[in-house]
Amino acid sequence: MIAAMKRAFSRTAAVFLSLGLSGNARREPDPQQVWQADIQIRTLEITKTKTNISARVVVYTERDDDARDARLVILLPVGVGIDRLAAGCAASAGPSMVPALRAMVLCDIGRIPNHGFREVEITTTLPSESLAKRFGVFTYSSTPDPVPGNNYAERAVP
């Protein structure tokens, strides 16, 4: 086992050296080149019918690079269940006493190219009239975001 680890380490070291990399070499970033993607909520549209509520969210990105591993969190109004989810979305588990109720939906929306967008739509049941009815949405990615203040939006159900 030790011999196998030494061989693997030797191969890795050889690759690093062939690429001009070493543990002591430090590369300063080019001040003109920055890795960033301003992922943002462009649209949060809430529509209510007699039987359900639909939330349509548009996530947009700009600023040089793709937004990698983008995610969207949809915070649901109190007292709703899920009628329909978009592909790549999963709802949180409900409480044991009322498993149909949900608190949030998490959507994996993948890579969004620079100046690209993704649209997600979900449909929920109607909550009781006495409950507050607001949706909140938050998006993020694994690419650094220079303007995180536009990653969140909130809307009341009409």
N, C-alpha and C positions, 0 to 999 in steps of 0.2 A: 504494500500500500504506500509506503514512504517513497519507494522508487518511482511509482506511478505519479505521485504528487511532484517529485523533483522533475520528471520529464515534462509534465504539464507546465510547471513554472518556467522551465527552460524554453519551451516553445513560446509561451506568452512573452517572456523577456526578449526573445529574438524578434517577435513581431513588433514590439514597442521600439526596439533599437532600429529596425529596418524603416520604421516610420519617422525616425528622428525624435522619438519621445523618450524621456527618461524621468525618473523620479525627481531629479533636481531641476529639470527644465521647467521654467514658468513662462507661460505665454500671456502677455497682457492683452486684453481685448482691444481690437481696433476701435478707437473712439467713434468712427464713422459707421461701424457695423454693430447693431444691437439686435438681439433676438427678442421679439415681442409680438403680441397679437392682442389688440383691444377687442376682446369678446364682450358683447353687450346685448341687453334686451332691447330689441328694436320695436317690437309690438307685443302688447298683452291685451287681447280682445276677449271680453266676456259677453256671452249671449245666453239669455234665459228664455226657455219655452215653458209650456204648461207642465211638461214632464221631466225636464232635465236642465242642466247648465253645461255649456260648452266653453272651454278655455282654449284659445289659440295663441300660441307664443311663437314669435320669430326671433331667433338668435342670429346675430350678425357679427362679423369680425373684420377688422381692418388693421393697418399699421405693419406692413412689411411681411409678416410670416403667417403660416397656417396656425390655427388654434388646434393643438393636438389633444386627443383624449377629452374632448369637450363633454360636459355634463350639464344637465338642467334639473333643478329641484323645483317642484311645484308644490307649494304649501296650500292645502285645501281648506275650504271653509269648514267650520265646526259642523258636525252632524251629517256629512255626505258620504255616500258610497260611490263606487266606480261603475259606470255603465260601459265605457269604452276607453281603451288605452291605445296610444300610438305604438308602432313597432319600436322596440328598444326601451320601452318604459315598463316599470314595475311599481306597484303600489305597496306601501308599508302595510304590515299586518295590523288588523284591527284588534280591539280588546276581546278577551274571551267571552264576555257577556253579550257583545254586539259585534261579531266578527265582520259584518258587512261594512261597518264604518271604517274610514281611512283618514290618515292625517297628512300624508304626503305621497308624492310620486317622484321617483328618480328615473331620469332618462339618460341613456348613454347615446350621445349624438355623434360620437366619433370625431374625425378630423374635419375641420371646416377651413376651406382654402381662404386665403387673403381676399377680402371683398366678397366672400361667399356667405350664404345663410342656410339655416335649417329651420323648418317649420314643424311644430309639434302641436297636435290637437288632442285633447282628452274630453270626455263627457262624464259628468257626475249626476247623481240623483239630486233631488231638491232637499235642502235642509228644512227643518221646522221654521215657520215664519218668525218665531221669537228669537232665533239665533242670529248673531252677526254673520254677515255673508261677505267675506273678502278672500281673494286669492292673492298669494304672494309667489313670485318666481325669482330664482337666483341661478345664474350660470357661471361656470368657471371652466378652466382648462389647465393642462399641464405646461402651457407656454406662458411665460411671464406676461402679466397684464399691466400696461402703463397707466390705465385709467379704471381702477376697480369700482369706482363710484357708480358706473352705469351698468353694473352687473345685476341689479335688483330692480324689480318693479312690483307694484301692488295696485289692485283694483277692487272696487266694490261690485257686487253682483247688482245689475240694474233692477 
